[in-house]
Amino acid sequence: MAIRIGVYGYGNLGRGVECAVRQNPDMKLVAVFTRRNPASVRTVFSDTPVVAAEQVLEYKDRVDVMILCGGSATDLPVQTPALAADFHVVDSFDTHASIPAHFAAVDKAAGNSHVAVISVGWDPGLFSLNRAYAQAVLPQGEEYTFWGKGVSQGHSDAIRRIDGVVDARQYTIPVPEALAAVRRGETPTLTAREKHTRLCYVVAKEGADKARIEKEIVTMPHYFDQYDTTVEFISAEEMARDHSGIPHGGCVLRSGCTGEEGENRHVIEYSLKLDSNPEFTASVLVCYARAAYRLAQKGASGCHTVLDVPVGYLLPVEGDVLRRSLL
């Protein structure tokens, strides 16, 4: 029987999940749940049901796993615990510093009845796994994560929630000199500011206080206050013409040593180059929805992260097939 998927929230990420479910024959999309008027929502596929968010509890027995597609700034801290009380859930909460508090809140809400898998995506998510593997293999070493150049959905969403902002795109850009040094096997001590810069394109409402908006952006905790951030105000036409895509990517590196005197150097690198950040993130969410379902079938409950989920649970085949095809 197909795993029945619900999508809560229908922006770029929700559309990506809608498409990704179609690529997984062991899954079926039950409905998209939206805070907008369902009649106004145009889905990618015309046969996708759209339901008002306030009706979500009517689907408790019709959805196996709910994939939450809201923003990390204000949506997921509220929505994930609320829905984890009634559904198995997966979210993409990506405010790294707040993950422990989010985990605790979701774990309490899920209790002994439901499985929740949080902070699923590529970072946090796949990059988290690769950091863990690299640390385990090279305990003597230093680790580095570089993002971009690309559009951060979470950071862009955080800007759009500022009063007076109509639209925004935030590009994360690695500092070239820092990335090159790590790839050479060096182990520099780098601050957040020394690894990345942030470039924000903002469309402001007519008459909005641009100086206030810029100050709110560059001083936003966890998002921009630790980085050299440039804010450029542009027109809606420029945004549509020059910044309609949502590319991203990045890499995780660990530079370490082995041997009696640590004389042999090694660099582990895992990298991604993505044409569509939300569609790729959606694909990660979908495979972890399968894992959440399998965990629940095994009797698990409470909150989990990618670090807690067996890799084999991500694929739609059994262990003997994996051992033959992937080992």
N, C-alpha and C positions, 0 to 999 in steps of 0.2 A: 504493500500500500504506500502511496506517495506521501511524503512529509508535507503537511499542510502549512504553508507560510503566510503570515500576515505582515504587511508593511505599514508601520506607523510613522506618518510624515512623508510628504511627497514633494521633495525638491529634487535637486540634481542626484543626490544619493539614492532617494527613493526610486527614481527612474532607473538608475543603474541596477538596483536590486530587482526591479521588475524584469529587466532584460536578462540578468544573470540567472534567475530562477528558470527561465526558458531553456537555458543551456544545460540544466541538470534534470535528467529524465526521472529521477527519484523524488522530485519535488513538484508541488502544485501551489500556485499563488491563489489564495482564497479571496483576499481583498486588500485594497489600499485604504488606509484610514487617514482622513485629512481634517484639519481644523477649518478649512475653507468650505464653501458651499460645494458639496459633491458634484452638483450639476455644472459647476464652472471648471472642473478639473479635466484636462485632456491628457489621458494616459498614452504611453508609447504604443500599446496594443489596445485596440478598440474593445476587446472582450474582457478587459481587466475591470472587475467590480470596484467601485469607489463608494466608500461608506463614511458617514460623519463620525468624527473621532469620539463624540459622546456616546456612540452606540457600541463602542469596542467591547464592553463586557457582555454584550449579547452573543459574542463569538467565542466565549471561553471554551466551549466544547467543539468548536469548528476550526480552531487554529492550534497547531502543534507547537510552533515557534513563532514569536513575534519579533521581527527585526525593526529596531528603532532607528529612525533616520533623521532625528532632530539635531540641533547644534549643541556643542558641548558647553557653550557659555551659559545658557539659561534653560534650555529644553531638557537635556538628558539628566541633569542632577535631580530634576523633579519627575520626569516621565519614567525613567528606568525603575526607580524604587516603586512607583505607583503601579506600573504594569507587572513587575516581577511578583507582586502579591497574587496575581491571577493567571499569569502566563509564564511559560519558559521564554526567556528573552535573550537577545543579543544586541549590544550597542557598540558604537565607535567612539566612546568618550575619549578625548585626546588631550586633555589638559594634564600633562604629565605630573605636575606637582600635586594635583588634587586627586589622583587615582586612589591612593590609600583611603581617603575619606569617602570617595564614591563607592569603593568596594565595600566598605563597612555598612554604608546605608543600604546598598542593594542586597548584600548578604542577609541583613536583618529582615528586609522585606520579603525575600524569597523563602527564607526559613527552611523548613523541612519539606516544603510542598513543591517548590519549583527550582529549575536550574536557570542561572543567569551567567552569561559569558560577556564580560565588559572589555572595553578598550581594544576592540578588534579592528584591524585595518593593517596598514603597512608600517606606521609608526605612531603610536604604539601598535604592536601586532607582530608582523613578520620580522621587522627590525629587532624587536625585543627578543624573539627567539634566536636570532643570529648573534646578538650580543651575548646571550646566555651560552650558546655553543662555543663562541670564541673565548670567553672567559674560562670555561671549563677546560678547553684544550690548551690554552696558553695562560696559565695562572700568573706567570711573571710577564707583565706587559701593560700596555696602556690602550684604552679604547676610545674611538672617536666616531661620531655620527655627523654626517653632513647631509643637509637637505637642499634640494633644488639644483638649478634654478627652476622654480615652479610656483604655481598658485596654491596657497594653503587655503582649503575650504573653511577650516575652523577660524583662522585669523581673519579671513575675509568676512565671514559671518559676524564675528565680534565687532568689526568696524561698522557693518551695516546696521547694527543695533544701536549705534550712537545717534542721539537725537540730531536731526538735520542732515543725515546721510541718506541718499537715495540708492546708491549702489557703490560697491567697492571691490577691488581685487588686490590681494596682497601677495607679492612675490618674495620668496625666501631665496637668498643668493649666497652660496658658499664664498668665503674669502679664498681666492685662488692660491695665494702663497701658503696658507695653512694646509689646504688639501694636498698640495704638492709635497710639502715637508713630510706629512704622514705617509704618503705613498712611497717615499724614499726610505721608509723604515725608521725615521726619526720619531722621537716621543716627546714632542713639545707639550708644555702645560698651557692650555688654551682656555680662555674665558669664552662665554657665549658670544660676547661682542667681537672677539678675535676670530671666531669661526664663521659667523654669518652676518649679513646685513639684511635689512628688510625694506622693501620698496612698496609703497601703498599708492594706488590710484583710486581717487575718491570722486564720486559725483555728489555734489552737495545740493540741497534744496535751495531754491532762489531765496536770497536774503539771509541764508544761514550764516552763523558766525564761524567762519572758516578757521580763525585763530583758535577758538575754543575746541573745535573738532580736532584740529591737529594736536593740540595739547592733550586731549583725552586719548588720542591714539598712542602718542609716543610715551605716555606715562602709564599705560594700561598694564597692570601687574600680570606676570607670567607670559604675556603675549608680546609686548614691545619694550617694556622698560629696561630690559637687559641688553638691548641691541641698538646699534646705530640705525635709526629709522628715518627714511625719507618719505614725506607725504606730498603727492602731487595732485592737485585738483584739476579734473578734466571734465569735458562735456559728456552727456549721455551718448551722443553720436560717436565721440572718440572711443568711449568704452565699448560700444557695440562693434565698432570697426576693428579695434586693435587688441581687445582683451576678451573676446567671446569664448575662447578655448579655456580648458582647465588642465593644462599639462603639469606634471610634477615628476619627482624622482629623488634620488639621493643614494647614499651609500653608508654602510657600517664597516669600519675598519678596526682591526686590533693588531698592534705591532708588539711582538713579544720575542722572547729568547728561550733557547733550550741549551743543554749541554752543561758540563761540569762547571764552567766559568761563564756560562751564558754567552758563549762566543758565537752561536749560530742564531741569526735573526730570521724572523718569519713575519709575513704580513698576510692576514686574512681579510678579504674584502668581499662584501655582498652588496650588489647594486641593483637599482631599478631605474628604468626610464619609461615614463608613463605618458601616453597621449591624453588619457582622461583619468585624472585623479579620482573623481567620484565613481566611475565605472569600475576601476580596479579595486577600490575600497569596497564597493558593493559586492564584488566577486569574493573577496575575503570574508565579508560578513555572511554570505550565503553558505560557504563551506563550513564556517563555524556554527551556523544554524543547524547543519547536519550533525555536527559534533554535540551540540547542546541536546538535540533529540536523542542521540545515542547515550549520552550520559544519563539522561532521564530514564531511558529504557533499562539502564543498568542499576537504577535505584539511587543515583546521585541527587543531591540537592544543594542549594546555596549558591554563592557567587564563585566564579572561576575567571581566570584570565588565560591567555594563550600559553602561559608557562605551566598551566595545570592540565591542559587537554592533551591526551594521547594523539600523536600525529596520525595514526591510522584511522581515527574517528573522522578525519576531514574528508576522506575519499569514499565514494559510494560502492566500494567492493570490500570483501572480507579479507582477513589476514593472510590466508593461504595464497590468494591472488596477489596481494602486495609483495609477499616474499618471493614469488616467482617473477614478478614484473619489475620490481624496483630495487631489490637487493642484488 
